[in-house]
Amino acid sequence: MQKIEMKTPLVEMDGDEMTRIIWQILKEELITPFIDLKSEYYDLGLKHRDETGDQVTVDAANATKKYKVAVKCATITPNAARVKEYNLKEMWKSPNGTIRAMLDGTVFRTPITVKGIEPTVSCWKKPITIARHAYGDVYRNVEMRIDRPGRVLMQFIPDDGTEGQEVVVHQFRGPGIVQAQHNLDDSITSFAKSCFEYALSEKKDLWFASKDTISKQYDHRFKDIFNELYENTYKPYFEKAGITYFYTLIDDAVARIMKSEGGFIWACKNYDGDVMSDMISSANGSLAMMTSVLVSPHGYYEYEAAHGTVQRHYYKYLNGEETSTNSVATIFAWSGALRKRGEMDRIPALMDYADALEKATIDTIESGKMTKDLIRITKLENPTALNTRDFILAIRERLETLL
């Protein structure tokens, strides 16, 4: 068959360990046989990040700003053990964190639903998308161990020399701990814009939850910015689209969601989103069955697999042992990026291909052919366990019948 032509490149960010192996097989079997792929390639493998002083991560983010669409493989965020294993110059920061900060993006994660793998929450009929604010809170905190009695103050000193503010955090009468967090109006506004825009593009209701009754300044600021942006800008668009924006307290949101049918976008502050995305993924199978896209209010999109690099399988692979690694999230990262590229460049064939790739993946699993992690949770009778490559080849076989 004639390959689908692309007009504009997408940014391709390679990664680490078993997901890097999957990346190559996936491209060879599911992408390049059908598409005349145009991509600007960046190797974000840990060794190359170390060799470039992590400049390659910055370059990849800047390329995403240029081309608007990127697809990213899972990468290692090194700890002390990794520094020793890879003989690194230093403990490099998370590439995801660097890219999110540079693109000013919000992460949206949605379960990939298939027949035979039912949510553990029985009333969930439609996927719940988690939108996580990827800035500030505990992830940018400063903290201190208090070892004796004393007073901790929080002080603001204005740059313009005017009088500032000071509050007592706590009068310690013995040992304890203290923590300070911050956030930015600009970052919260970008988060809110991304959520409203994504809700409109997906035609789904948007929920936002925080704890403003307790946090009357910090969390209330999130609530106010979301409300002001909705009332001043997005309300008529939401009404025209037939969708709603809903705010409630985080504990009330959890209670409601456990009894809901799903099918909406749940916007969360950074820590809440971190925790709740794992809850949603676990209830629907695993992170390997989740889509993940970083959406920037500036019009940038970066699609990725939400899970890690599958280190245990990689070591088995290096030893020549057979692996059965789930590639679904990585496949959907490619399909999402190609669909967005086709949408931006007005190439219907590219969008149709992305739809067919996703359908072929789901059809393969629903036919009973799947990786071992899904065998353990499927309700289908007599499923067939496939190794890493054979699962991708089974998807290709199904894909060829759809194109």
Secondary structure as GFF3:
##gff-version 3
##sequence-region A 1 403
A	DSSP	beta_strand	4	5	.	.	.	ID=ss1
A	DSSP	beta_strand	10	14	.	.	.	ID=ss2
A	DSSP	alpha_helix	17	26	.	.	.	ID=ss3
A	DSSP	pi_helix	27	31	.	.	.	ID=ss4
A	DSSP	beta_strand	35	36	.	.	.	ID=ss5
A	DSSP	beta_strand	39	43	.	.	.	ID=ss6
A	DSSP	alpha_helix	46	51	.	.	.	ID=ss7
A	DSSP	alpha_helix	55	67	.	.	.	ID=ss8
A	DSSP	beta_strand	69	72	.	.	.	ID=ss9
A	DSSP	alpha_helix	80	86	.	.	.	ID=ss10
A	DSSP	alpha_helix	95	103	.	.	.	ID=ss11
A	DSSP	beta_strand	106	111	.	.	.	ID=ss12
A	DSSP	beta_strand	129	132	.	.	.	ID=ss13
A	DSSP	three_ten_helix	137	140	.	.	.	ID=ss14
A	DSSP	beta_strand	142	146	.	.	.	ID=ss15
A	DSSP	beta_strand	150	156	.	.	.	ID=ss16
A	DSSP	beta_strand	165	172	.	.	.	ID=ss17
A	DSSP	beta_strand	176	180	.	.	.	ID=ss18
A	DSSP	alpha_helix	185	202	.	.	.	ID=ss19
A	DSSP	beta_strand	206	210	.	.	.	ID=ss20
A	DSSP	alpha_helix	218	229	.	.	.	ID=ss21
A	DSSP	pi_helix	230	234	.	.	.	ID=ss22
A	DSSP	alpha_helix	235	241	.	.	.	ID=ss23
A	DSSP	beta_strand	245	249	.	.	.	ID=ss24
A	DSSP	alpha_helix	250	257	.	.	.	ID=ss25
A	DSSP	beta_strand	265	268	.	.	.	ID=ss26
A	DSSP	alpha_helix	270	283	.	.	.	ID=ss27
A	DSSP	three_ten_helix	287	289	.	.	.	ID=ss28
A	DSSP	beta_strand	290	295	.	.	.	ID=ss29
A	DSSP	beta_strand	301	305	.	.	.	ID=ss30
A	DSSP	alpha_helix	311	318	.	.	.	ID=ss31
A	DSSP	alpha_helix	328	345	.	.	.	ID=ss32
A	DSSP	alpha_helix	348	366	.	.	.	ID=ss33
A	DSSP	beta_strand	369	370	.	.	.	ID=ss34
A	DSSP	alpha_helix	372	375	.	.	.	ID=ss35
A	DSSP	beta_strand	384	385	.	.	.	ID=ss36
A	DSSP	alpha_helix	388	402	.	.	.	ID=ss37
###
